[in-house]
Amino acid sequence: MAESVGPDGEPEKDIARTTRHRTALVLLLALVVLGAATLVTKVSSGAWSSTKRSFCWGAWQEGSDPEVLGDAITDGDTFARSGKESAPPAHGERATCSVRLTTTVERDGSDDEPGGSDPGGSDGGLDDGSDVGSGDGSDDGSDEGLDEGDSRSDGESSGSTEETAEYKRVNAEFGPVPRGAAQRRAWLMEFLDARAAPLPEGLPGVVGKDRGMLVLPRECDSGGLPSVVTVRGAGDMPSIGGEQDVADLLLSLANTARAKAGCDAGKPSRVTVPLRGSERDDTFYMGDSTCRVPGLRLAAGREDHYNVTVGAVEKDLQTCSIEDQESVRAPVPAGQFVMTSRPRFTALFTGLSGEAAPGKGWRGKGRIDGGNGLVTAECRGRPTVFFLQLDDRLEKKATPDSRRVFARAVNSVAERVDCPAVAPST
Amino acid sequence: MPQGTGADGEPQGPDVSTGPKEPAAPEEPEAGDGEAAVPEPAPPGRWRRMVRGKPAVAVVGVLVGALLGTGVMVWRSGELSSTAKDMCWGSLSPDVVSGLVSDGEIRDQELPLRALSGSAHNGSPQCRIQRFKNDNLEWEVTANVRKLSTTDGWDARQWSREFLSSRMAPLRGEITGMVSSSRAWAVLPASCQGMPREGDPPTVVTLSSGPAEPRGEERAEARRYRDALARALVHLANGVLDKYGCEGRYPEPDKMPASSLPEVKDEAGPEELCGVKGVRATRRGFGADRHALSTRVTPGAEAEESGAQANGPGAKAGAPASAGVRSCDVGRKDDELGELRLMTVEDQGLAWVFSEMLRHPAVRLKGTGSGGFSGDLTVYTATCQTGQVAFVAQEEGFGDESAALAVLPSYVKSEAKRIGCGEVDVKVPRLPS
């Protein structure tokens, strides 16, 4: 190829080569610009924190609300965060995970009792899976060189020791609702608690300050039962945060679980409008119209310490929870009333009763058994569930008897929602 | 460094340049150089040749990139505000405002948004948008954010007079509120009101445009303006949510159907006042011309539809919406229906505003619930499944007999039945004439 020689005697570059060089130069420049822009963007948006871990199969990121995930430093104590998770969610199977905050406290060796560091509280029967704090290796910090329980034996002299105390824990689950009747009722008592308010925009779920529940779409059903995700605070202080925080945890977990279990074909679970907040009503009153439902007559005596919480009272959802607060530290759920015609909510009651009517003169199908009543009847074109459960003690207080109390309550609510009578008049 | 040059003028040596060239002949030092055959260091590689001598370009590239990245971040964070100002705490864009006031000289003033715990009474406007012409005030739109009060009677009387008129139609969707062609209100969600206790009245965002009861409105224009007001209200609510750091935003409202425009109707008969069977306009209280009455009822509440949350997720698309208030204005057409207003307030927060009036009524009302009569205002509350429900009657003035007291027993009885509250009775005393 001919090449010219410039005036200074240096060979001039071939024209074609110059153009190619220039193109390559421009490309290189563009790459540098892009690279720098990306770098600045990422750094200032904080997306480049290599130390942030994630939990629950990647659903929850460290460094966000609520407290259990955020950076909590209180009173000079630093909290350590650790997580556990079972195998990832799979269709038809139960998966569990948890996140907890622990704090290590220096204790003077001499006068403290050897004590368990976990200050009670329910664990909710969590499966022990593998310890996890992915993204940063498995070191969870809290148990380094420490015992969970006693940190010294009797007779050991002096020397301060460190104890691990659990400050906050959130347990989460994915899976079909429990199949057995007793377990299902216990689950309903816990996760359709009146303190949890329904989510907006037609999402079939409820959130409160210490728990949340979302029924997953039909594609996630298995064995005829709906699958759900739940989050629940545990420990001495079971509160997780505000309702918005709980909703965020619940929805991100739901979307992750759906993806892992292979039922995320539809729209992601999402809320854009503000949560309505529970317009709930706490009352100690329990009488002729417990839960403000005429006919739900539970005769409370002077020795009783029941607390009644009325939750949603809508056309298609009504919840009420009764709690025995004899032990203020450990209140015990004692009873619950639910009415619903929301399709994914009615699915939660599948299989609890057979095809027969609950009794003579009843419309619909169901079963009444002691303090437990369930009937599903058609109201304004939709199957509507009426459900009551009372523990043994409350059942005795039903006046005149639990069967008639259930019947009257059902009819009162049916009338409110413009539904023809379901129970025979008693 | 000396380089041999071949016959065509090209430097010889191991060839690493880019172009298709004939491979140069293997280098042989020319005998004439007289140097030892030390292999020369390879000429600089392709990349190095390009970059060499151009560090300035690289530096510029990095700088431009950094600026670009920063710009993206700033833009994303929204701190680059639009050139035209957004009014009322940054919530109403010029586009939204243009639906409320026509072109002209627009001035706006606003007071700082108070903290939710404090509240301004008497609805003193916190944000004003005014249109001037030749220094004359032609039109004014005011916005307000405040917690309704139970301690003075202002909200129960004046605020409700304007904002709970039967001209107001409920908004659809997740937002709770009502709108007409002159007034609009929406409740701030409980999650953004701090910790509302039982019996707490709601915090509302409101818009007022012109007189509360405009005269001689043209229907299509009233409908257009109402949609513009609804849109502004949602933007206002979202702006307030943003200012208070609360999560969630309401979507732009759909256009409201023509069927939800307020309508004055001649009364079907005195046995079915306000479209509810059993509500009786008796001679006592309404006088001889009770057959010539007209009424106007909250749009969408005509049917025998119970008010509670008919616009929740269970509602069908065409189902009537409800903000928890059903209002009925009764009177004579030419008198702006100013004789009597009857309201059924199922929204617990609003019901509380009225029921607090019962603390010291002039006359107590007995029955299944509890209530009181205070001349222009009569309130009777009952506990229904949804909670406290207030049955309210307002009349401007009355002659020997109060229309409110005359109609109250049948109103309370029929309405309680309609909303699924069972049997509710009230005993009304005869007032000394």
Contacts between the chains, C-beta under 8 A, distances in Angstrom:
chain1	res1	chain2	res2	distance
A	1	B	19	6.4
A	1	B	20	7.7
A	1	B	21	5.6
A	1	B	22	7.9
A	2	B	8	7.6
A	3	B	8	7.7
A	3	B	9	6.4
A	3	B	10	6.2
A	5	B	9	6.3
A	11	B	9	6.9
A	11	B	10	7.2
A	11	B	11	6.9
A	14	B	19	5.8
A	16	B	19	6.4
A	17	B	17	7.0
A	17	B	18	5.8
A	17	B	19	5.2
A	20	B	18	6.5
A	21	B	50	5.9
A	24	B	50	6.2
A	25	B	50	5.8
A	25	B	54	7.4
A	25	B	57	7.3
A	28	B	50	7.2
A	28	B	51	7.7
A	29	B	57	6.3
A	29	B	58	7.8
A	29	B	61	4.7
A	32	B	58	6.1
A	32	B	61	3.8
A	32	B	62	5.9
A	32	B	65	6.3
A	33	B	61	5.1
A	33	B	62	7.7
A	33	B	64	5.2
A	33	B	65	3.9
A	33	B	68	6.6
A	34	B	65	6.6
A	35	B	65	6.5
A	36	B	61	7.2
A	36	B	62	4.7
A	36	B	63	7.8
A	36	B	64	7.5
A	36	B	65	2.6
A	36	B	66	5.0
A	36	B	68	7.5
A	36	B	69	6.4
A	37	B	65	4.4
A	37	B	66	7.2
A	37	B	68	4.2
A	37	B	69	3.9
A	37	B	72	6.9
A	38	B	69	6.8
A	39	B	65	7.7
A	39	B	66	7.8
A	39	B	69	6.7
A	40	B	65	7.3
A	40	B	66	5.0
A	40	B	68	7.8
A	40	B	69	2.9
A	40	B	70	5.7
A	40	B	73	7.2
A	41	B	69	4.5
A	41	B	72	5.5
A	41	B	73	5.9
A	44	B	69	7.5
A	44	B	70	7.4
A	44	B	73	4.9
A	45	B	73	6.6
A	45	B	76	7.9
A	200	B	174	5.0
A	200	B	313	7.9
A	201	B	174	6.5
A	201	B	313	7.3
A	202	B	313	3.7
A	242	B	191	7.2
A	243	B	191	5.8
A	244	B	191	6.2
A	244	B	247	4.9
A	244	B	248	7.6
A	271	B	248	7.0
A	272	B	248	6.5
A	272	B	249	6.4
A	272	B	251	7.2
A	273	B	173	8.0
A	273	B	174	4.4
A	273	B	175	7.6
A	273	B	248	5.0
A	273	B	249	6.8
A	273	B	250	5.5
A	273	B	251	7.3
A	274	B	174	7.9
A	274	B	189	4.1
A	274	B	191	5.7
A	274	B	192	6.2
A	274	B	241	6.4
A	274	B	246	6.3
A	274	B	247	6.5
A	274	B	248	3.2
A	274	B	249	7.6
A	274	B	250	7.5
A	275	B	189	6.6
A	275	B	191	4.6
A	275	B	247	7.9
A	275	B	248	6.6
A	276	B	174	7.6
A	276	B	189	5.7
A	276	B	190	6.3
A	276	B	191	7.2
A	277	B	189	5.7
A	277	B	190	2.7
A	277	B	191	4.2
A	277	B	193	7.6
A	277	B	196	7.4
A	278	B	190	7.3
A	279	B	190	6.6
A	279	B	348	6.2
A	279	B	387	7.5
A	281	B	198	5.8
A	281	B	387	6.3
A	282	B	198	7.3
A	289	B	383	7.8
A	292	B	383	6.2
A	292	B	384	7.1
A	292	B	385	5.0
A	292	B	386	7.9
A	292	B	387	7.1
A	293	B	385	6.0
A	294	B	422	5.8
A	310	B	387	7.6
A	313	B	308	7.0
A	313	B	385	5.5
A	313	B	386	4.6
A	313	B	387	7.0
A	314	B	308	6.3
A	314	B	309	4.3
A	314	B	312	5.4
A	314	B	314	7.4
A	315	B	306	7.3
A	315	B	308	6.3
A	315	B	309	5.7
A	315	B	310	6.3
A	315	B	312	6.5
A	315	B	314	5.6
A	315	B	315	7.5
A	316	B	312	6.5
A	316	B	313	7.2
A	316	B	314	3.3
A	317	B	312	7.9
A	317	B	314	7.8
A	318	B	385	7.4
A	341	B	314	6.3
A	342	B	313	6.7
A	342	B	314	6.2
A	382	B	314	7.9
A	412	B	385	7.3
A	412	B	422	7.3
A	413	B	385	7.1
A	415	B	420	5.5
A	415	B	422	7.5
A	416	B	306	7.2
A	416	B	384	7.9
A	416	B	385	5.3
A	416	B	419	7.9
A	416	B	420	3.3
A	416	B	421	7.7
A	417	B	306	7.5
A	417	B	420	6.9
A	418	B	306	6.2
A	418	B	420	7.1
